[in-house]
Amino acid sequence: MIKEQTNKQLAEGVRTTNRRNDTSFAVISNDISYIRRDVSEIKQRLEGDYVTKEQFAPIQKLVYGLVSLILVAVVGALMALVLQR
């Protein structure tokens, strides 16, 4: 009698655990599908909206060169003003 009750309790516990696991698997599967969709959106944006480092390097060098040239001109002008007096 006690053994039957224990077996029934164990069987019910296993069923409950299986139901919980099924629910967890469904939630995880749903989350994975959302993650896949988000990753594909990110890939599309990266390919279309942004430039690579190789594409940006020449522009970066040009801008840094122009800024350096302007700063040298400003510093040179300030030095010329100071040295004239």
Secondary structure, 3 states (H helix, E strand, C coil): CHHHHHHHHHHHHHHHHHHHHHHHHHHHHHHHHHHHHHHHHHHHHHHHHCCCHHHHHHHHHHHHHHHHHHHHHHHHHHHHHHHHC
